[in-house]
Amino acid sequence: MTTDIQARFHRPERGVYLLNHSVGCLPASASDAFQSHFLEPWKHQGSHAWGQWLENLTRFNAALANLLNAKTQQFCPQNNLSSALTKIVGSLPPASAGQHILMSERDFPSMGFVIQTLCKRFGLKPRFIPHETNLTDLNCWDDMLSDDVWLAFITHVQSNDSLRLPVADITGLTKKKSIISIVDIAQSAGVVPIDLNTWQADFVIGSSVKWLCGGPGSGYLWASDDIIECCQPMDVGWFSHQNPMAFDIHHFDYAADAGRFMGGTPSIMPFTVSAESIRTLDRIGTENIFQHNQKLINHIIAQINQGEIRSPMQENRRGGTLAISFKDNQKAMQAMDHAGIFCDQRSEGLRFSPHIYNTEEDADQLVQVINRL
């Protein structure tokens, strides 16, 4: 870990910041990028700033495409994952009544809220993979992906314990069985290397607020070339149009690419910041970030003398977060707060997430607090 990389990010002045699974730290270059790409055009050009503002959305899509090895036109900015998931499911050709949407009880609850609501609306049924199921076992997925499953929701890295799923193998099954797949990469993009070209997913949704250090309000969706033509989003607007400037109220044509999911006049500010954040991380390299992250996690595991590790021990099954359960998690959380350790508490215990700007000294401070409990 070099001081050069640390200098590229603004970290809280006091304490050890290990909440990167929640909100990543602001890149030092983000303020200048926001000033030059959003505020200055507005200040000097007024309405004519729209030309540069829209370029910011293209920069955001292009940054994601470069990071995740995909094409710029396959991405569409979204406010958040829930909105993206709603738009995707609502855009698809109707499923037969009574078919199922499959997801795990361990997935992020907001995704479950969306899926259950959409199932009621479209006459579908939610089906949950039980919490105790080994989600890395392809035989379990093979059994659950039955003939009555219309769509499978797959979380790449689980938020509570950082379990990482073999997405390429799972989407291989969904493709073989003609089941639509949506993959959530909110807890993996930016810390775990992802190559969308090696997956067979139909859709991917994600957020910039966590490991991508882009702040809230800058989510995204990705749609494969194989499925985009059959998508007809219900939430449309003039930016969903093939030609937004046509202004013919009697005629609407969906954009040929993922832009059809845009809707009305887009938000610009959060994506201006996130585009710069993603480019900053991409210059460092996701593989370098992952190796640094795993090195610090392994260092913590090797040094602590108490607590039950609830995250996978194998690096090929783990995301960027270390979950530890203590005899008294509430007391442990209070000790962390008192020592200035930024972390949080969930069902699997306390969560600690080191990023590229965290150091071995940060890890050692955490170890000292744990070993004093």
DRENZAZA-482410 format. One record per residue: x, y, z of N, C-alpha, C in turn; residue in one letter. Coordinates in steps of 0.1 Angstrom, whole numbers, plus 5000, padded with zeros to 4 digits. Layout:
% residues N
XYZXYZXYZa
...
This chain:
% residues 373
500849885000500050005000500950125000m
500850204990501650324989500850454993t
501650544998501050675002500450744990t
500950714978500450774966498950734964d
498650614965497250564964496350614975i
496950624987496150674998495750824995q
496650894989496451034987495351064976a
495050954969493950974959492550964964r
492450944977491150934983491051024996f
489851074999489551145011489051045022h
489751015032489350925043488951005055r
488050955063487751035076489051065083p
489051185089490351225095490651145107e
489751095114489951015126489450875125r
490150775130489650645131490050565119g
489550435118489950345108488650315100v
488650355087487450335079487350205073y
486450115077486249985072484749965068l
484150065063482750055059482550075044l
483550025037483550035022482449955015n
481949855022480749775017479449865018h
479549975025478350065026478550185018s
479650265021479950385013481450395011v
481850394999483250404996483750554998g
485050575000485550705003485650784990c
485550914991485551004979486951014973l
487050994960488351014954488751164954p
489951194955490451334956490151414943a
490051344932489851404919488351434916s
487451384925486051394922485551534922a
486051614932485651754933485951834921s
487151824916487551894904486751854891d
486451714891485751664879484251714880a
483751724892482351774893482251924890f
483351994894483352134891483452164876q
484352094869484652114855483652054846s
483051944850482151874840480651904843h
480351964855478951994858478752134861f
479452194871479152324876479652434866l
480852414861481352514851480452534838e
480152414832479252434820477952504824p
477352464835476052534840476352684842w
477452714848477752854852477952934839k
478652884829478952964818478052944806h
477252834805476552804793475052804795q
474552794808473152784811472552654804g
471552674797470852564790471752484781s
472752554775473652494766474552394772h
474552384786475352294793474952144791a
473652134786473151994784474051914775w
474751974765475551894757476651824765g
477351894774478451844782477851754793q
476651794798476051714808475751564803w
475251564791474951424786476151344783l
477251414780478551344778478951284791e
478551344803478951284816478251144817n
477051124812476350994813477150894804l
477550944792478350854784479650814790t
480350914797481550884804481350784815r
480150794822479850694832479650554826f
478850544816478650414809480050354804n
480850444798482050404793483050354804a
483050424815483850384826483450244831a
482150214832481650084836482049984826l
481950014813482249924803483649874803a
484549974806485949944807486249854819n
485649894830485849824843485449674842l
484249654835483549524836483649444823l
484449494813484749434800483349414793n
482749524789481449514782481449634772a
480349654766480149764757479449884763k
479850004760479250124765477750124764t
477250094752475850104749474949994756q
475649904763474849794770474449844784q
474949964788474750014802473750124801f
472950144812472050254813472050304828c
472250424830472250484844470950464851p
470950434864469650414871469850484885q
468750514891468850574905469350474915n
468950354914469350254924468950114919n
469350014926469049874921467649834921l
466849884931465449854931464749904919s
465050034915464450084903464850014891s
466149974890466649894878465949764877a
465749694889465149564888463649574884l
462949674889461549704886461449724871t
462349814865462249844851462549714842k
463449634847463849514839462649414838i
462149384850461049284850459849334843v
459549464845458349514838458549534823g
459749514818459949534803459849404796s
459849294803459949164796458649114791l
458649034780457348964776456748894787p
455348894788454648834799455048684801p
455148644813455348504817454048434818a
454048304817452748234819452348244834s
451048254836450548274850451048164859a
451448194871451848094880453348054880g
454048104870455448084870456148154881q
457448114884458148164895459348254892h
459548344901460848414901461648364913i
462848314910463648254920464648344926l
464848344939465848424946466148354959m
467248404966467648344979467048424990s
466848355001466448425014467548515019e
468748485014469948565018470248685010r
469448704999469648824991469248954999d
469649064994469349195000467849215000f
467249245012465749255013465149345003p
465749454999465049544990464749474977s
465649384973465349304960464149214962m
464049154974462849074977461549154977g
461649274982460449364982459949384968f
460949414959460549444945459949314939v
460649204940460249084934458849034939i
458549044952457249004957456149094952q
456449224951455449324946455149294931t
456249274923456049244909455349114907l
455549014915454848884913453348904915c
452948984925451549014927450949084915k
451749174910451249254898451049174886r
451949084883451949004871451548864872f
450948824883450448694885451548584886g
452648624891453748524893453848484907l
454748394910455048354924456448364927k
456748424939458148424943458548284949p
459748244947460248124953461648154959r
461748114972463048154979463848024981f
465148034977466047934981466347944996i
466147845004466247855019467547905023p
467547975034468748045039469947945041h
469647825046470647735049471247665037e
470747685025471247625013472647675010t
473547585005474847615001474747674987n
474847804986474547874973475747854963l
476847804967477947774958477847634952t
476847554956476647424951475747424939d
476347394927475647394915474447294914l
474647184921473547084922472247144928n
472447224938471347294944470647384934c
471447464927470847554917470147474906w
470747364902470147284892468847234896d
468647194909467447144914466347254915d
466847374919465847484921465447554908m
466347544898465947604885465047504877l
463847484882462947384876462247444864s
461347364858460647404846459747524848d
459247544861458347654863458947784868d
460347784867461047914870461147994857v
460648114858460748204846461948294847w
462348344859463448434861464248394874l
465548404873466348384885467148504888a
467048544901467848654906469048604914f
470248644910471448594915472348704921i
472748694933473548794940475048744939t
475848814932477248774931477948764944h
477848864953478448854966477348894976v
477148814986476148834996476548945005q
475649035009476049145017476349115032s
475649015037475848985052477148915055n
477548825047478748745050479848745039d
479548805028480448825017480748685009s
479748595010479848475002479748514987l
480748464979480748484965480348364957r
479348384948478748284941479448264927l
479448134922480048104909479048144898p
478948274895477948334887478048264873v
479148254867479348204853478748064852a
478947984863478347844863476847844864d
476347934873474947944875474247994863i
474748104857474148154845474248064833t
475247974833475347864823474147774824g
473647744837472447664839471247734834l
471147864838469947944834469847954819t
470947974812470947984797470547844791k
471047744796470747604791469247574793k
468647624804467247604807466247714802k
466847804795466047924789465347994801s
466048024812465548094823466248234823i
465448344824466048474824466848494837i
468048554836468848584847469148724849s
469148764862469548904866470548884877i
471748944876472848934885473049064892v
473049064906473349184914474849184917d
475549294913476949304916477249424925i
476249464933476449584942477549564951a
477749444957478849414966480049354960q
480249354947481449304941482049394931s
481349484924481949574914482849664921a
484149664917485149754922486149684932g
485749564937486649494946486949354941v
485949294934486149164928486249174913v
487249124906487349134891486149064885p
485549134875484349094868484549104853i
484249004846484349004831482948964826d
482149064822480749024818480748944806l
481848944798481848864786481948714789n
482448684801482548544805481348484812t
480448584815479148534821478148524810w
477048444813475948434803474648494808q
474848604816473748664822472948744812a
471648764815470848844806470848994811d
470849014824470949144829471849144841f
472449264844473249284856472849424861v
472749434874472449564881473449584892i
473749714894474749744904474649884909g
475449924918475450054925476950104926s
477050244925478350304926478750344941s
477750344950477950404963478950324972v
479150194969479950114978481350104973k
481849994968483249974965483650074953w
482750114945483150204934483250354938l
483050384951483350514957482650624949c
481450604944480850704935479650774942g
479350744954478250814961476850754957g
475850794964474450744962473850804949p
472850744944472050794933472650754919g
473650674919474250644906474350494904s
473150434903473150284900473250264885g
473050144881473150114866472549974864y
472149954851471849824846472649794834l
472849674831473449624819472549514813w
472349524800471549424793472349364782a
472249234780472949164770472349194756s
473149174746472649204732471649104728d
471648984735470648874731469248904735d
469048994745467749014751467149154749i
468049244745467549384746466449414736i
466349344725465249374715463849334720e
463849244729462449204734462049274746c
462849374751462549454763461749574759c
460649594765459849714763459449774776q
460349854782460149914795458749994795p
458149984807456950064809457250204814m
458350214821458750344826459550414815d
458950484806459650544795459550694796v
460250764787460250904786460950944773g
461251074771461851114759463251064757w
463951034768465250974767465350824764f
464150764765464050624761463850614746s
463650724739463250724725464550704717h
464350644705465450624696466050764692q
465150864691465550994687464851094697n
465451124709464851204719464351344714p
464951394703464551524698463551514687m
462851404685461851394675460651474678a
460251474691459151554696457851524688f
457551404685456251364678455451284689d
454451354695453751284706453051164701i
452751144688452051034683452850914680h
454250924681455050824676456250804686h
456450674690457550644699458250514695f
459550524694460350414691461450394702d
461450274707462450244718463850264712y
464750314720466150324717466650174714a
467650164705468050034701468849964711a
469450034721470349974731469749994744d
470549974755470049984769469550124772a
469750224764469150354766467650354767g
467050254762465550244763465050234777r
465950204787465650204801465850334808f
466250444800466550564806465350634812m
464250644805463050714810463050864807g
462650944816462551094813463851164815g
463851294817465051374819465951314830t
467151284826467951204836468651294846p
468951234858469851304867471251304862s
471951404865473351424860474351424871i
474151494881475151514892475751384897m
475051284902475751174908476551094898p
476151094885476851014875478151094871f
478151224873479351294870480451264880t
480051254893481051214903481451064901v
480450974899480750834898481650804886s
481450874875482350844863483850864867a
484050974874485450994878485950894888e
485050854898485450754908485750624901s
484950574892485150444885486450454877i
486750564871487950574863489150574872r
489050634884490150634893490450494898t
489450414901489650274906490150184894l
489650214882490050134871491550154868d
492050274870493550304868494350224878r
493850204890494550124900494449974896i
493249934891493049794887492349714897g
491249654893490449574902491249454908t
492049394900492849274905493749324916e
494349444914495249494925494449524937n
493249584936492449614947492049484954i
491649384947491249254953492349194960f
493549184955494649124961495049194974q
494949334974495249404986494149384996h
492949384992491849355001491949225008n
492249125000492248985006493548975015q
494549035012495749035020495449085034k
494749205035494349255047493349175055l
492449115048491449025055492148905061i
493048845053493848725058494748765070n
495248885069496048935080495248945093h
494049005092493149015103492848875109i
492448785100492048645104493148585112i
494348595107495548535113495948585127a
495548715129495948775142494948775153q
493648765150492648775161492648645169i
492348665182492248545191490848515196n
489848585190488448545194487548595183q
486348545184485348575173485248465163g
484048445158483748335148483748405134e
484648355126484648405112483448355105i
482548445100481348405093481448415078r
482548485073482748485059483548365054s
483448335041484248215037485748235039p
486448125042487848125044488648125031m
487948065021488648055008488448185000q
489548234995489448364987488648354975e
488548234969487748224956486248214959n
485848214972484448214976484148334984r
485048434985484848544993484848674986r
483948764989484048904984485048984992g
484749114993485649205000485449235015g
484449165021484049195034484349075044t
484849105056485049005066483949025077l
483148925079482048925089482548835101a
482548895113482948825125481848835135i
481448715141480448715151481148695165s
480748775174481348775188480348715198f
480848685209479948635220478848735223k
479248865223478248975225478549075214d
477749065203478049155191477749305195n
476749325203476449465207477549525215q
478149455224479249495232480549525222k
480749435213481849445203481649565195a
480349595191480149715183480349845191m
480049845203480349955212481849975213q
482549865214484049885215484649935202a
484049895191484549955178484250105177m
483050145181482750285181483650365190d
483950315202484850385211486250395206h
486650295198488050295193488150365179a
487050415174487050475161487250385149g
486750265151486750165140485350175133i
485350225120484150235112483750095107f
482650045112482149915108480649915110c
479949805108478549795111478149655115d
476949635120476449505125475349455117q
475349325113474249265105474049125111r
473249045105472848915110473948825113s
475048835105476148745106477248795116e
477048915122477948975131478349105126g
479649145129480149275125480849265112l
480749365104481249365090482449465089r
483549415084484749495082485249485067f
485449595060485749595046486849685042s
488049635041489249715037489249745022p
489549865018489749895004491149925001h
491449964989492849984984493550094993i
492850184999493450295006493650255021y
493150145025493450095039494750035039n
495350025051496749985053496749865063t
497949805064498149705074498049765088e
498449885090498349955103496849965106e
495949985097494549985099494049855104d
494549745097494149615101494649585115a
495849625119496449595132495649675143d
495149795140494349865150493049785152q
492449725142491249645144491549525152l
492649455149493049335156493249365171v
493849485174494049515188492749535196q
491749595189490449615195489749475197v
489849395187489149265189489849185200i
491149185201491849105210491649155225n
491249285226491049335239489549315244r
488749265236487349245240487249145251l
